[in-house]
Amino acid sequence: MERTAILEMMGALKLSGMRAAYDEIMVGATRREHAPARVVGDLLKAEIAEKQARSVTYRLTLAKLPLAKDVDDFAFADTPVNETLVRDLATGAFLAEQRNAVLIGGTESGS
């Protein structure tokens, strides 16, 4: 069976993980003379990995987590947040000094 026909069938079955990994797996299998069962197994592993990655991406989208920010992006003006302390914590120096850090604030409290 031709490569293009195989890729078309994988597309029709929505096997995007297999389709994306097909060429790489087939080249490796040809070089190393893998058995057909191993080739199919490798294709199935690629599909499972793709579906898991898509699932994680979907769940992260549903979670509606806020965008990541740097300390430099945070506006300290007009907030009760101690800018010096936050910048000191951001350096991670307390780890090398083996000091504890206690952060107080409820979930979704913004503090």
C-alpha positions as CSV (number, residue, x, y, z in Angstrom):
1,M,0.0,0.0,0.0
2,E,1.3,3.5,-0.9
3,R,2.4,5.9,1.8
4,T,-0.1,8.6,0.7
5,A,-3.0,6.1,0.9
6,I,-2.0,5.1,4.4
7,L,-1.7,8.7,5.5
8,E,-5.1,9.5,4.0
9,M,-6.7,6.6,5.9
10,M,-5.1,7.8,9.1
11,G,-6.5,11.2,8.5
12,A,-9.9,9.8,7.8
13,L,-9.8,7.9,11.1
14,K,-8.5,11.1,12.9
15,L,-5.3,9.3,13.9
16,S,-3.2,12.5,13.9
17,G,-0.6,11.1,16.3
18,M,0.1,8.2,14.0
19,R,0.0,10.3,11.0
20,A,2.6,12.8,12.4
21,A,4.9,10.0,13.5
22,Y,4.5,7.7,10.5
23,D,7.6,8.7,8.5
24,E,9.9,8.7,11.5
25,I,8.7,5.4,12.7
26,M,8.9,3.8,9.3
27,V,12.5,5.0,8.6
28,G,13.6,3.7,12.0
29,A,11.8,0.4,11.5
30,T,13.3,-0.1,8.0
31,R,16.9,0.6,9.3
32,R,16.6,-1.7,12.3
33,E,14.4,-4.3,10.6
34,H,11.7,-4.1,13.2
35,A,8.9,-6.7,13.2
36,P,5.4,-5.5,12.0
37,A,4.0,-5.9,15.5
38,R,6.7,-3.4,16.8
39,V,5.9,-0.9,14.1
40,V,2.2,-1.1,14.9
41,G,3.0,-0.8,18.6
42,D,5.2,2.3,18.0
43,L,2.4,3.9,15.9
44,L,-0.1,3.2,18.7
45,K,2.2,4.7,21.3
46,A,2.5,7.9,19.1
47,E,-1.3,8.1,18.9
48,I,-1.7,7.6,22.6
49,A,0.9,10.3,23.3
50,E,-0.9,12.7,20.9
51,K,-4.3,12.1,22.5
52,Q,-2.9,12.6,26.0
53,A,-1.2,15.9,25.0
54,R,-4.4,17.1,23.4
55,S,-6.3,16.2,26.6
56,V,-4.0,18.1,28.8
57,T,-4.2,21.1,26.5
58,Y,-8.0,20.9,26.5
59,R,-8.1,20.7,30.3
60,L,-5.7,23.6,30.7
61,T,-8.0,25.7,28.4
62,L,-11.0,24.8,30.5
63,A,-9.2,25.7,33.7
64,K,-8.9,29.3,32.4
65,L,-5.7,29.8,34.3
66,P,-4.3,33.4,34.3
67,L,-1.5,34.2,32.0
68,A,2.0,33.8,33.6
69,K,3.7,37.1,34.5
70,D,7.1,38.2,35.5
71,V,7.8,40.1,38.7
72,D,8.7,43.0,36.5
73,D,5.2,42.9,34.9
74,F,3.5,43.2,38.3
75,A,2.3,46.7,39.3
76,F,3.2,47.1,42.9
77,A,1.9,50.7,43.2
78,D,-1.4,51.0,45.1
79,T,-1.1,47.4,46.6
80,P,-0.2,46.2,50.1
81,V,2.4,43.9,48.6
82,N,5.9,44.4,49.9
83,E,7.9,44.9,46.6
84,T,11.3,44.4,48.2
85,L,10.3,41.1,49.8
86,V,8.7,39.8,46.6
87,R,11.7,40.7,44.5
88,D,14.0,39.0,47.1
89,L,11.8,35.8,47.0
90,A,11.9,35.9,43.2
91,T,15.7,35.6,43.2
92,G,15.4,32.3,45.0
93,A,18.3,33.3,47.3
94,F,16.4,31.9,50.3
95,L,16.9,28.4,48.9
96,A,20.7,28.7,49.0
97,E,20.6,30.1,52.5
98,Q,18.2,27.3,53.5
99,R,15.6,29.8,54.9
100,N,11.9,29.0,55.0
101,A,9.3,31.0,53.1
102,V,5.8,31.2,54.4
103,L,3.2,32.6,52.0
104,I,-0.2,33.5,53.5
105,G,-3.4,34.1,51.6
106,G,-6.5,32.2,50.7
107,T,-7.1,30.7,47.3
108,E,-8.4,33.3,44.8
109,S,-7.8,36.0,47.4
110,G,-5.2,37.8,45.2
111,S,-3.0,38.3,48.2
